[in-house]
Amino acid sequence: MVLGGTGVLVHNSDGPASIPQVDNQGLQSVVNNLYKGIGNERLVGDGSAMAAASAEVNGHANVEGRSHVKSAKDIQVAKSLVSAIDDALAGKYTGASNYPGLGNC
């Protein structure tokens, strides 16, 4: 929201996000970690790490005293993992070395 030419962080009018559920217990732990702001009385956006990162990029102080904006390496690995999974499901996966950041996995 913009107020007087200045961006203002507002809480999500829809309330907290719902935590996505997956079958894999290890992946569920990662998902839960991304949504651990849900239930916090000082909820930023929908309570997800993505909402916190977006707020910080837009000038909000670090949420809960720490940065949610990840390094370029973290972002590249996450994008490469998604690409690798998409390729695997299409029968086109060619090995970790073909995805930036995954070659050392």
WOTA-V480480 format. One record per residue. RES is the residue in one letter. SS is DSSP state (A for helix, B for strand, O for the rest). OMEGA is omega as a letter, one per 20 degrees, with the letter a starting at -180 (999 if undefined). NEAR is the number of other C-alpha atoms within 12 Angstrom. Layout:
res/ss/omega/near
RES/SS/OMEGA/NEAR
RES/SS/OMEGA/NEAR
//
This chain:
res/ss/omega/near
M/O/r/14
V/B/a/10
L/B/r/9
G/O/r/7
G/O/a/7
T/B/r/11
G/B/a/15
V/O/r/17
L/O/r/25
V/O/r/22
H/O/r/21
N/O/a/20
S/O/r/13
D/O/a/13
G/O/a/20
P/O/r/24
A/O/r/25
S/O/r/18
I/O/r/22
P/O/a/18
Q/O/r/15
V/O/a/13
D/O/a/10
N/O/a/11
Q/A/r/11
G/A/r/12
L/A/r/14
Q/A/r/17
S/A/r/17
V/A/a/17
V/A/r/22
N/A/r/22
N/A/r/19
L/A/a/24
Y/O/a/29
K/O/r/27
G/O/r/30
I/O/a/26
G/O/r/18
N/O/a/17
E/O/r/14
R/O/a/18
L/O/r/28
V/O/a/37
G/O/a/33
D/O/r/32
G/O/a/35
S/O/r/32
A/A/r/33
M/A/r/26
A/A/r/32
A/A/r/37
A/A/r/28
S/A/r/25
A/A/a/31
E/A/r/26
V/A/a/19
N/O/r/19
G/O/r/17
H/O/r/25
A/O/r/19
N/O/a/20
V/B/a/28
E/O/r/21
G/O/r/10
R/B/a/14
S/O/r/21
H/O/r/29
V/O/a/24
K/O/r/19
S/O/r/12
A/A/r/12
K/A/r/14
D/A/a/16
I/A/r/17
Q/A/r/18
V/A/r/24
A/A/r/19
K/A/r/18
S/A/r/26
L/A/r/25
V/A/r/19
S/A/a/24
A/A/r/27
I/A/r/19
D/A/r/16
D/A/r/18
A/A/a/16
L/A/r/12
A/O/a/11
G/O/a/11
K/O/a/13
Y/O/a/19
T/O/r/18
G/O/a/20
A/A/a/21
S/A/r/16
N/A/r/19
Y/O/a/24
P/O/r/23
G/O/a/21
L/O/a/23
G/O/a/15
N/O/a/11
C/O/999/13
//
